[in-house]
Amino acid sequence: MTACLISTCFLCTHLMYYPYRSMHLNRLQTSAYTVLTLLYFIGLVMVLKDESGNRDEGDSDNTELDVLLVMLLLAVFAVSAATIGDAVWAAVSWLRSTKRLLKKMQMRSE
């Protein structure tokens, strides 16, 4: 429970201040904090469900928790793919702006 609260506090603090100059890095950190907070929350739900005694060895009524875990796994992959796509997009736009700047510098030197 403590990890979930601390992670949520870090997420809220990050969303209030956006500490990085680049919005790309802010989005990356926000995604990481969000997935981490969800991971701790799901872990907390699992621990509370185990402590309540509702989970037996042969119990097949855990479909809600199973669906939640699969959705969390898909969310981790989706955030990772979006982060990679955002990084590639930032690199391509940086290369384009660098090429434009080099062309301008060549035109001025001639």
Secondary structure, DSSP 8 states (H G I E B T S, - for coil): -HHHHHHHHHHHHHHHH--SSSHHHHHHHHHHHHHHHHHHHHHHHHHHHHHHT---TT----HHHHHHHHHHHHHHHHHHHHHHHHHHHHHHHHHHHHHHHHHHHHHHH-
